[in-house]
């Protein structure tokens, strides 16, 4: 009689990811080390930038203290300065840019990924990428010498019929006066926001399009097989899956809009007062302030400009951190993290 061979019970595998056993190949170890080193280098560079700005801004921040965030005027040589005005202008220009760029980028990304013919899709992708490569100064020249005079009619119309909204009110403007000068509507936050919106649209569009194209093919086909229309499939499959890409593209565009310098500098008429009216002449931003005062700043004035740059740096970091946190909770973000 043959002795029974005891059955081997497989070890229980804990829930979660399965870790492959065995020693990794040398090429894998090198690749892992290079990837980790590259990530650590990026973080180290960002940390060094923040430390440098904080070190150079310490003198000005030690003098201004809390009033640095609440003072509108910029007179660092008399120790009376702050970023309340320029910070407000930076946020308003960024919000106008994102408000105009996101619908345009979303529609373009959906058309390229879902509706465009296969032969046309590659050409459209190339055109969007080429638009992102156009220098900022070209957009600034176009906005200063072409867009401003063409947009006055729209600005006057908005101020006439929507002045009950505080953001669209223009102080001192009388829409019923046909002889009134149009300069009250130029060099405004609205014009700067439109130009910056065209600059950030390609970036946001590329991120959204890439996420939409990765929506699961099985779910697409299932929605269509159940009798759904193409728009129904997009609404129930593509958009929910690509929500992380929409958030990521929007916040990436906002980060670019907050830091845009030369185009905004060429369009706005700098004012050092909190000016919340989008259509009214006069605006400012942190980056434009640095470009305007960098060449003539004293030693203490340079420290004050470094403090303004530090505030912009921290604000951009917060925006990107919130974007990554929101995107990671979506399906596309979770798939990327896996």
C-alpha positions, 0 to 999 in steps of 0.5 A, spaced: 500 500 500 502 506 497 503 512 502 499 518 501 503 524 499 501 530 503 498 535 499 502 542 500 497 548 502 499 554 498 501 560 502 496 565 503 497 571 499 496 578 503 491 583 499 494 588 495 500 588 490 504 582 488 511 583 489 515 579 484 520 574 487 527 573 485 533 578 484 532 583 479 537 584 473 542 589 473 539 593 468 532 593 472 536 595 478 540 601 474 533 603 471 530 603 478 536 607 481 536 612 475 528 613 476 529 614 483 535 619 483 531 623 477 525 624 482 530 626 488 533 631 484 527 634 482 525 635 489 532 637 491 532 643 486 525 645 488 527 645 495 533 649 493 529 654 489 525 655 495 530 656 500 534 661 496 528 665 495 526 665 502 534 667 504 534 673 499 527 675 502 528 674 509 531 682 510 524 685 506 520 680 510 523 682 517 521 689 515 514 688 512 512 682 517 504 681 516 503 687 512 506 684 506 500 681 504 495 687 506 499 693 503 497 695 496 503 700 495 510 698 492 515 703 495 520 698 498 526 704 499 521 707 504 519 701 507 512 701 505 510 695 501 506 689 500 503 685 495 496 685 496 494 689 489 499 685 485 497 678 488 489 680 487 491 682 480 495 675 479 489 671 481 484 675 477 488 674 471 489 667 472 482 665 473 480 669 467 485 665 463 482 658 466 475 660 465 476 661 458 481 656 456 478 650 460 472 650 455 476 651 449 481 646 451 476 641 453 472 641 447 478 641 443 480 635 446 474 631 446 473 632 438 481 630 437 480 624 441 473 622 439 470 625 433 476 627 429 477 622 423 483 618 423 487 622 418 486 629 421 487 627 428 495 627 427 495 633 424 490 636 429 495 634 435 501 637 431 498 643 431 496 644 438 503 642 440 506 647 435 501 652 438 504 651 445 511 652 442 509 659 440 514 664 444 510 668 450 512 675 447 509 673 440 502 672 444 504 679 448 505 683 441 498 680 438 494 682 444 497 689 445 497 691 438 491 687 435 486 684 440 486 690 445 483 695 439 478 689 437 476 687 444 473 694 446 466 693 443 465 687 447 468 690 453 463 696 453 457 691 451 459 687 458 460 693 462 453 696 459 449 690 460 452 687 466 455 692 470 450 690 476 456 684 477 461 688 481 467 684 476 464 687 470 463 695 473 467 700 470 468 706 474 467 713 471 465 710 464 458 712 461 456 707 456 451 712 453 456 717 452 458 716 444 464 721 445 467 717 451 474 715 450 475 707 449 482 707 453 478 706 459 477 699 457 484 697 454 490 694 458 485 691 463 485 684 466 480 682 461 485 683 455 491 680 459 486 674 461 484 672 454 491 672 451 494 668 457 488 663 456 490 662 449 497 660 451 495 655 456 489 652 452 494 647 448 497 645 455 491 643 458 488 640 451 494 636 451 493 633 458 486 632 457 486 629 450 491 624 453 487 622 459 481 621 454 484 617 449 486 612 455 479 610 457 477 603 457 475 600 450 471 595 453 467 600 457 466 604 450 464 598 446 459 596 452 456 603 452 455 603 444 452 596 444 447 597 449 444 602 444 448 609 447 449 614 442 457 617 441 455 623 446 452 618 451 458 614 451 462 620 452 458 622 458 458 616 461 465 613 460 470 618 457 468 624 462 468 620 468 474 616 467 478 623 464 476 627 470 483 627 473 486 629 466 481 635 466 483 637 473 490 636 472 490 640 465 486 645 468 491 646 474 497 646 470 494 651 466 492 655 472 500 655 474 502 657 467 497 663 468 499 665 475 506 665 473 506 668 466 510 675 465 512 678 458 505 677 455 502 680 461 507 686 462 506 688 455 499 689 455 497 691 462 497 698 465 501 697 472 497 700 478 498 699 485 491 698 488 486 693 489 483 693 482 477 688 482 474 690 476 476 686 470 474 690 464 477 697 467 484 700 465 489 698 470 492 691 472 498 688 475 501 681 477 507 679 481 511 676 475 509 683 471 512 687 478 518 683 478 519 684 471 518 692 471 522 693 478 528 688 477 532 693 473 532 699 478 531 696 484 536 697 490 539 692 495 533 692 499 528 693 493 531 686 490 529 683 497 522 685 496 522 683 489 524 676 492 519 676 497 514 677 492 517 671 488 517 667 494 509 668 495 508 666 487 512 660 488 508 658 494 502 659 491 503 655 485 506 649 489 499 649 493 495 649 486 499 644 484 499 640 490 491 640 490 490 638 483 494 632 484 490 630 490 484 631 486 486 628 480 489 622 484 482 620 487 479 619 480 479 613 476 485 615 471 489 618 477 488 611 481 490 607 475 496 612 474 498 611 481 497 603 481 
